[in-house]
Amino acid sequence: MQRAFLVSVVAAVVCGVLSCWLVLIGWSLMGDAVSHAVLPGVVLAYVLGTPFAVGALVFGLLAVGLIGVVRDRSVIKEDAAIGVVFTVLFALGLVLVSVTPSQTDLNHILFGNLLGVSTADLAQVLVLGAVTLAVLLLRRRDLTLYAFDPTHAHAIGLSPRRLGALLLVLLALTVVVALQAVGVVLVVAMLIIPGATARLLSDRISRMLLLAPALAAGCAVVGIYASYYLDTASGPMVVLAQGGAFAVAYLLAPRRGLLRRRGRAAVAVA
């Protein structure tokens, strides 16, 4: 349980910080694509006896490259290119899982294995999480400018293409960090929900960067406690807790909450 808490909180914080930029840029579908496309890399890494992080990172970057090639060298738009690449790679991963002889349950890759975290897994999550978070915080000004105004970023000497590439690499690393917590299937939830919730609560990126990881970490703790007492899977309960937080913000956010808006509209009409 102690390892589960530590891994889930680290993954939640890293995903929460990155999710702010993914939501602002509109890369939710890209996050979904990368999170699913790493599956064959993880299985192949298991077969070759290499760390899961290596295979996941290679296939995450491969997915991003393939999406770029299909988008830039055909009439296919980006959303269609993303759909084609990530579904094909995810299907390849499922095939590899089904045919790979294993003494361990590779389905844990799909759904996470928080309560089976080893010392090596914990070290991997801590190192990758620290590196990813450090880069995000060091480049936060550049990434924020890229998210809001790429043209201005280019005008002052920044390269939007390089910043986009950096963000994609960090996305792949973050997916690797979160895999142990919730698995391939639910990683996208941790990449999107915290940032979306923070966006409902604030218009300022500086506040979002505090709210999103704080909410994500709190939901991780609540989800694990709930899974313990309800005897349910830990990873999905973490995501359900995040979904509950989003629902509360959607309804009751001070400025953008649905019920708050309806209340103000009713007062105005009266």
Summary of the structure (lengths in Angstrom):
residues: 270
radius of gyration: 19.1
end to end distance: 53.7
largest distance: 69.5
contacts: 952
relative contact order: 0.17
helix: 85%
strand: 0%
